[in-house]
Amino acid sequence: MSARAGRSRRRAPRGDCGWDRVAGWYDGWVGQRGSRYHRALAIPALLDLLRPQPGEAILDVGAGQGVLAPYLLGEGVRYTGVDASPRLISIARRRHGAGARFFVGDARELDRLPGVAGQRFDAAVFLLSVQDMDPLDAVLRSVASVCASEARIVLVMTHPAFRQPRHSGWGYDPSRKLAYRRADAYLSPMSVPMKSVAGCAPTRSHHRPIGGYINGLATVGFTVDAMTELPDLPGSQRRSSRRPSVQPDVPLGIPPGVPPTPAMGSQEIPLLLGLRAVRRAPPRLLNPRGPERSARHRVRPGEPRSAAERLTGVSTGPATR
């Protein structure tokens, strides 16, 4: 989803309408239950990685108009959605407010957001939203601060290795009759302006290599333990789309009359990437020399403190009381 809490909130240039001004267009594309790509690819991938359990508290970061809410509410979770767009949150509350909570806020400052600050969520999810947010380290640090000591974070995004906006695309090799995927940038993080909508200044997609996400999650105590990569829909299920960050995966440059085949790459080059990261509480270690040791481990005055004292009778220091 494109309208997201925690998108860069630097002062916008004059004339920048932001995501709130394109909320109507975006909602028209996504709809109440998600676009074709949400329903067939992104949402099933997220649910498979998340594996929500009844009663869990789950935070949807960049919830937009709440298309994920009915899917998670159907699993019996306690759902909270956050987005930076008041218009999209208004739509979410109107559609799903009976069973969910929605807040307007910045994903970089969740620990200050009323209704979210002080909570301890069992999981946080980013459904096609994290690439609309910057800087990543601030967003992950904020999300980790409202997660429980044992929690998980699930991200579903367009694949950073193959789907960099304006820096990747399809080519066709006539000698091999084979379509291929071209990428002319990957390692360097970049902020890429997207196509302008409704006369507004373009929104931006923030590209980072996959390692940026894995290392960023590790920095806040989460370790990636699962990953999924999804190709585009089969050709018969595709249709034209004006989606700014998930475009139908149609190989270009194929001569007329050449039938598409799996070898042309669309089912071999992934469209989406999903990551799950977990944080587990450290095991509690009992230190027999620490302040929590039981009475039978305490050293009484005059009692030898160590094996060396018991063998030699020579004191190595004052007894612990």
N, C-alpha and C positions, 0 to 999 in steps of 0.2 A: 504494500500500500504506500501511497506516496505522501500523504499528509501525516506528519509524524511529530510526536513530542520529541524535543531534543534536537530538532534540526538546528543548524547554526542560527543563533539569534543575534548575530552581530547586526549593527545598524544597517538596514537595507538601503540600497541606493534609491534616489528619488525615482518614483514610478514603479518600484517593485511591488507587485500586488500580493506576492506570497501565496502560500497554499490556501489560505482562507478564502481568497478571492476566486480560486478555481474549484472550490468545494463542490459547487453544483455540477460542473463538468465531470469532476472525478467521481462523484456519487452516481452520475448517470452511466458512467462506464462500468463501475464496480457493482452497483446495485445492492440489494439488501443482503444477499447471501454470498456475494463475491462474483467476480467475473468467471468466465470459463476456465481461465488459468488458475484462479484461486481454487475453484471447486475440484478440478481434475488433477492438479499437481501440487500447488503450494500448501493448501490446508491439509490434505491427507499426509503429506510429508511431515508437516509440523506435528500433527497428532501422533504419528508413528514414532517420532523421536521423543515427544513429550511424555506419552503414555500417562495421561492425567488420571488421577484417582479421586473417587468421590470424597468431598470434604476438603480437598486441597485449596489453598489460596493461590491464585495465579494472576500475575500482572501482565497485561498486554501493553507493551511499550510501542507507541505509535499506532494506536487502535483505530484511527480514522473514524469512520462511521460505524464501527463495531461489527464488521462482517464475521469476525471470529467468535464473537460472544455466543451466538446460539449453538455453535458446535461444542464449545467448552461447557456451557450451561447444561447441555444435554448429557455431559459426562458427570454431572453432579458436583462441579467445582464451584468455589466462590470466586467470581470473576471481577477484576478491576481493570478498566481501560484508561489509558492516558494518551492525550494527543495535544499538540500545540495549536490546533485549529479550533476555535470556538464553534464555528459553523458545523464542522464535522462531528464534534462532540454533541452538539444540539441534536443532530440527526440520530446519533447513537442513542441518546437518552430517550428520544421519542420512540424509537423502534424496540429497544432492548432494556429500557430503564427499569422495568418491573423486576427483573431478576439479576441485574448487574449494576455496578457502580462505574461512573465515568467522570473524569476530571480533566480540566484544561491545565496543562503544565508543561514544563521543560524537563526532558529526560535527564538533563545534566544536574538537576536540582531536586530530585525526588525526595531527598531527605528533608526538604523544606516545604514540600507540597502538602497542604492540609488534606487529610483523608488517606494519604499514602505514607507520609512520614511517621515513623514509629511502628509501622506494620512489619511483619516478618513473613514474606511470601515464600511458599514452597517452590515456586518456579516463576520465571519471567520469560516472555516470548517476544520475538521480533518477527512479524510476518511481513516480508517484503518492505521493511521499514528502515533497517539499520543503515542502508546505504544513502538514506536521506538525512542522516544525522552526522554532526561534526562538532567538536572533535570526539573520536571514538573513545579515547581513554577516559574522558570526563563522563561520558554516557555509561560506560561499563562500571566505573567506580561508583557512580550514583545508583545504578541498578543493584550492584552487589550490596550496597549499604542498607537496602530495604529487603534483602533476601534472608531467609533463615540460615542458621549455621550449617545445616544440611539442605542444599537446594540445587536446582539446575537451571540453566539458561539455554534456550533453544533459539537459533537464528535460521531463518530461511531467506535466501537472497538470490539475485541473479548471479550466476557463476563468475567470480572475479577473474578467473583465468581465461575465459572465452567470451565474455559479454561486456567488455568495457565500452561504455557509450562513446561513440565517435572514434574509437581506437581498435575496433574489431569488426569483422564482417565476413561475408562469404566470397569466395572466388571459385572459378571453374577452370579446370585443366582439360582442354579438349583432347589432348593426346591420350589421356587416361580415362576420359569421360567421367571425371570425378570432381565433385564439389569439395572444397576444403575450407576450413575456418582460418582466417587471418587474424593475427593479433600483433599490433605494432607497439604496444606498451603493456607492461604488467607490474614490474617491481616498484615503480615510482607511484606513491600516492598522488591523487589528483582530484580536483573538483571540476566536474564537467557540466557546463550549462546544457539543459535539456531544451526541447522545442518549446517555444512560447505558445501559450494557450490563452485564448480570449483577450488578446492584446496586452497581456501582462508580461512583465519581465520574466525570463525563464527561471524555473527552479533548477536546483543543482543535484547531481548525483555524485557521491563521494566514493571514489574508487580506492581500494587498498588491496594489497596482495593477501592471500589466504593466511600467510604467517602473521599478518597484522592482527587478525582476529584471534588466532590461537594464542599468540603471545599476550595480547591485550587481556584476554580472559584469564590467562595464567597469572598475570600481574595482580588481579583482584581475587585470586585464590580458587579459580575454576579451571578444571582440567578437561579437555575435550576427550570424550570417550565413545563418541559415535559420529558418523558422517554419512550423508547420502548425496548422490548426484543424479539429477533427473534430466532426461532428454526432453525435447519439445513434444507436444502432442503429435500423434500421427497426422499425416497430411490431410486425411479426410476430416479431421476434427478441427483444423485450423481455420481461422477467418481473419480478415483484416482487423487491425486494432490500432487505436491512437494512444494506447498506453505508453507513458513516457519512459518506463524502465523495463517492461517486459513486452517485447515485440514478438509477433509470430516469427518462428524460426524458418523463414523461407529462403533457401539458397538463391542468390542472385547471379546473373550472368550466365545462366544455363540457356543454350540456344533453343529456339522454338522447335517443338517436336521431339525433344529429348525427354523421355519419361523419367520422372523422379524415381530413385531407387534407394534402398537403405545405404548403399555405398556412397551416396551423395552426402552423407555425414549428419543429417539432422537427427538421427537416432543414435549416433555415436558420440556426438559432441554435446555435453550437458548444457542445459539451459539454466537450471537452478542448482544451488548448493545448500545443503542443510547441515548444521552443526549442533551437537548437544554437548554441553559442558556441565560438569558436576562439581559441587563443593561438599566435601564430607567433613564432619566434625572430627578433629584429631582424637585419637584414642586416649583415654584417661590412664595415665601411668601412675602407679602408686610408688612413691619414693620413700623407702624406709628411713631415710635420713631427713625427710622434709617435715614440715609442721603438721601434716595430716596423718602421720603414722599412728598406729594404734598403741594402746598403753603397753602391750606386751613387747613392742619394739622400742619403748622408751628406755633410756639408760638411767639407772638410779645412781644417786651420789655414791661415789666410791667403787662403783662397778666398772670392770674393764670395758673400755669402749670399743675395742677392736680385737681381731684375732691375734694381732701382734702383742697387745697388752696381755691377753689371756695366756699366751705362751711364755712371755718374758717377764711379766709382772711389772714392766716399766711403763709408766703412764705416758701417753702421747698427747695429752691435753685435757682440759677440763671436761667433765661429763656433761652431756646434754640434759637439760631439765625441761 
